[in-house]
């Protein structure tokens, strides 16, 4: 194929975009700017920067050149005008909500969210006069009713943590547009290598960069991307005043390093997770497997339309319920019992007692996060070793 006039591809941008070694003594790898503050060329120049009349770096809480490069790459990979990097996924979520919402506003959240995100909305934001409505955004009628005029924001994950429900981004965006709500999608599980929500009509896309973007389990970080004007508001209000959740320059560097192999790693995560999902589905001890690649009916159509791969997370429920699930977890030797996801190591956790313990038990049950569910984040080890460990643990339990 002749690519002479084609724009650079995803992996090329993840590796090169926004950096010219000639600007840094020829260094192949971008420098890490470990600085908290910046020298003003004159007193007047400093004042003009504070007034927003002159471009440049003022203070490290809101901007740093290493962070700027990461933001440029993430904006490009998500197809956004701009991006903002923050200290964690929760930092990104809080900074976004606090920048765009005020007392009296109504927000609609999907019924399945990461536990701390759910708590932020249902226990945190409501203390400040924001109305939070929970809806099943896989149900078109419930979505249309929830997104009635006057709704300011709709917030969801797809695939959702921990049970991997998939939500039709274009359908929710169409319903939201009719009512005037901003669509915010947490794309942590899919990453832009597999799914780009802005292309399907979302207004903002968010990440816990702690997961696949960093990719090595050695940092916390967050990203939000969207229109330049909105991102500037989140930087100027949510980051600078409301959270101070600034990403360290070292972590910005590590996420830039992770992005170089994102597409490659996601291919491997998807291939290994597909095999684990098939193994679980065929094992007599397993009652149910949740994996986007095994979706059926309308959900399978959504997966085909909006995802280029099925991701690295697989959840399952054992026939013996929660007790059997915990026995399997304890019998694993290679697979590590830990929360978080997207790392080179295969991890397993129990959502009801760990990542989703913030849900009241009856809401957890109502929201499809059953007590028997265990969640695997399939890593990059030799696939046969992962499968052998899981098979042995299932047989033992
Ligand atoms: C976990 N998750 O599931 P920080 N959005 C999604 C997430 O899964 C998470 C966050 C945001 C897990 C952490 C223990 C979809 C986190 C929050 O942890 O603040 O970077 O991201 O295992």
Boltz pocket constraint, residues with backbone or C-beta under 6 A from the ligand:
constraints:
  - pocket:
      binder: B
      contacts: [[A, 87], [A, 88], [A, 89], [A, 90], [A, 91], [A, 114], [A, 117], [A, 157], [A, 161], [A, 186], [A, 188], [A, 189], [A, 207], [A, 208], [A, 209], [A, 210], [A, 220], [A, 221], [A, 222], [A, 339], [A, 340], [A, 341], [A, 355]]
      max_distance: 6.0
